[in-house]
């Protein structure tokens, strides 16, 4: 195969004609935002996640921001999270004036290490934000017990793991709040968008207010006695984080294909695990049950990280657009300027240096999947990485 026969990104959206038709239908309707499609999307999402409530928002970052705010996070408070994540997991805490305490990861899961979490807890700790890295659920019963014992909330960053399960229980029903992202490279997409799920009616009400300027219209919530029908009040700071009906229509259509998307991702992962797992130069991603993992990413690791850059460059030259997930957040200039260091979390730093994400998305054809595995072997040899 020539190097230009395939151009394969590490991830991409899967859009069919029924998705286009769903969006077109809304564009011809009376509601482009804050309408029935948003309500239907939220109801469908809550059902899939096994949660009582789902609140859609404009991005995964917005979901984190209002979840942290609903948990009461503010100046003087701290959160504990993983550095092996996209920066938004930590940045949303900074947006509220809180401080981040980065906790190292468990080398067996690449998720936050509960034993290290215990060491980070102090009187300022307000919440724990575990990250479902690559689609493997980070919430564990042990983590839940730690939070309960210390009266700390858990906000699970499930941007990678919609449809995944922990011991048979769906992600979205496990933590106090769970946040999702619907960016195009995620398992389902709304273009941009996100959501928070919860089983708490109190948190649900607060989240609804926070995503819409904290604008109150229900007479029972107002200070004004006998208010006119146009009256509203804004007692707290809120945000314009609403999802449009246009996006929600796409989300509804995509949710209807979630199980098919997940099954296709599992098949790709199974192929990679079988074929690439034969090579002693490579470390396969951790998982407990292939069918409970979300497989948003397939993250390979090289035993010798010195070969990571030449391998990625060689793969790019062949049309395989491998990516790195992630540069640790505590290595970013924003955080090092505040005194953080990736050396504080050595397992996360080492994991990041070894890692590259290879193509894993439903639209991959069998010959493309085979092309990826064969090309990885060829490129490992071409760069002089010996078995």
HUFENKA-V406811 format. One record per backbone hydrogen bond with DSSP energy under -0.5 kcal/mol. CO is the residue of the C=O (numbers start at 1). NH is the residue of the N-H. If there is no record, write none. Layout:
co={CO;CO}
nh={NH;NH}
//
This chain:
co={2;7;8;10;13;16;16;17;18;19;20;21;22;23;24;26;30;32;32;35;35;36;37;38;39;40;41;42;43;44;45;46;46;47;53;54;55;57;59;60;61;62;63;64;65;66;67;68;69;74;77;78;78;79;80;81;83;83;86;87;87;88;90;90;91;93;93;94;97;99;100;101;103;104;105;106;106;111;112;113;113;114;115;116;117;117;118;122;124;126;127;128;129;130;131;132;133;134;134;135;135;140;141;142;143;144;145;146;147;148;153;154;154;154;155;156;156;157;158;160;161;164;165;166;169;170;176;177;178;179;180;182;182;183;190;191;193;194;195;196;197;198;199;200;201;202;203;204;205;206;207;209;209;210;210;211;212;214;214;216;218;218;219;224;228;233;233;239;239;241;243;244;245;246;247;248;249;250;251;252;254;255;257;258;259;260;261;262;263;264;265;266;267;268;269;270;271;272;272;273;275;276;278;279;281;283;289;289;292;297;298;298;300;301;303;304;305;307;308;309;310;311;312;313;314;315;315;316;319;319;320;321;323;326;328;329;332;332;333;335;335;336;341;342;345;346;347;348;349;350;351;351;352;354;356;357;358;361;365;365;366;367;368;369;370;371;372;373;374;375;376;377;378;379;380;381;384}
nh={5;9;321;360;15;19;20;21;22;23;24;25;26;27;28;29;32;245;246;38;39;40;41;42;43;44;45;46;47;48;49;50;51;50;198;56;196;194;63;64;65;66;67;68;69;70;71;73;72;77;99;126;127;101;129;103;85;329;89;90;91;92;93;94;95;96;98;97;76;79;102;81;83;113;107;109;110;106;114;116;117;118;119;120;120;121;121;125;78;153;80;155;82;157;133;135;136;296;297;137;294;144;145;146;147;148;149;150;152;151;128;156;176;177;157;158;179;132;161;296;164;171;167;169;166;173;199;156;197;158;195;190;191;186;192;184;182;57;180;55;178;53;201;204;205;206;207;208;209;210;211;212;214;213;239;241;215;216;235;233;221;222;222;227;231;216;235;213;241;58;34;248;249;250;251;252;253;254;255;256;257;258;261;262;263;264;265;266;267;268;269;270;271;272;273;274;275;276;277;277;278;279;280;282;303;301;292;293;165;299;300;358;356;283;305;307;308;311;312;313;314;315;316;317;318;318;320;319;8;321;322;10;357;328;331;332;335;336;337;338;340;339;344;345;349;350;351;352;353;354;354;355;355;302;300;323;298;364;368;369;370;371;372;373;374;375;376;377;378;379;380;381;382;383;385;384;386}
//
